[in-house]
Amino acid sequence: MAKVAAESKSGISHIYESKAGRYGGTFAHWQIALAYAKWLSPELHMAVNETYMRYKSGDHTLALEVIDKQTDPKKLADIEVRARSIRNYVGAYREFGSFRRLKWL
């Protein structure tokens, strides 16, 4: 927990909290929660590791799976806008060979 607190530039009290009572519970930084969940479930541990490796290796089908699970039309429109701008960015790079030669308006 100390490493996560140092990386997030906050104290341990900001990355982990436990509340008693009817609406209480334990709340933690996402990395702490994921480490605990992985400790509880070997299946989750394997699924997280596989997804991470797919992400790091640039597996384009991972992005398609994420998009397929999205049902909110507004969020799908946002994804489409971002994808279009990335395609334009990559296309300009391929055309000019370097972004330094591009003249932005």
N, C-alpha and C positions, 0 to 999 in steps of 0.2 A: 504494500500500500504506500509505503514511503516513496518508492520510485514513481508511481502514478501521481502522487501529490507534488513531487518535485517537477515532473514533466508538465503538469497543468498549472504550475506556479500557484498552488493553493495549499492550505493545510489539510491534514488528514480529516479534520472535522467537516471539510467541504466535499470530500469524496465518499463519505460513508456516514449514514445517519440511521438511527433506529428510534422509532416512536412507539410508545406503548398506547394501549387503549383501543377503543372500537374502530377508529379510522387510522390506526397506527400501522406500522410495517417497517421493513428494512429497505432502505434506499441506498444505492451505491453508484459510483461512477461506472460507465458502461464496461470498462475494461475489468474492473473488479467483479461486476455481475457476471460477465462472460467467463472469467476464470473460475468462478464458483459453479456456474452452470456446467462447464466442461468437467469439473471435478465430480459433479453429481451424475453426469451421463456420458459414458464413453461414446455413445452414438452421436451426441451433439458435438463432442470433441472432434470426432472424425469428420462430421459434416462441415464444421467451421474451418478445419484445416484444409479440406478439399476445396471449399469455396475460396479461401485465401490463395491457395496455389493457382487456381484457375484465374483469379484476378491478377496475380503477379505475372503469370505467363501470358497475359493478354488474350485470354480466351473470349472471343467476341460473342459466343453463344451465351455466356453468362449475362451480358447486357440484355440480350433478347429475352432471356428467361425473366429478368427483372421487369422488363416492359410488359411482358405477357401477363404478369401478376397484377399490374396496375389497372385499376378500374375507374379511377376518377378522371373524367374527360379533360378537366383543366390541367391536371398534372401530365396527362398524355400529350396535350398541346404544348406544354412547356418542354417536354422531352423532345418533341418534334422540332421545335425552334432551336434548341441547343444542338441537336444532331445536324440540322441544316447549316448552322454557323460553323460547326466543326468541319463538315464536308467542304464548305467554301474556303476555310482556313487551309485545310490540307491541299485542296485543289490549287490555291494560289501558291503554296510552297512548291508543289510539283511543277507548276508552270514557270515560275521565276527562279527556282533553285535555291533561293534564299529570301528570307523575310526582309533583309536589309535593303533589297532593291525595290521593295514595294513602296509605292507612294500612297499613303493614306490621306483621304480627303478630310 
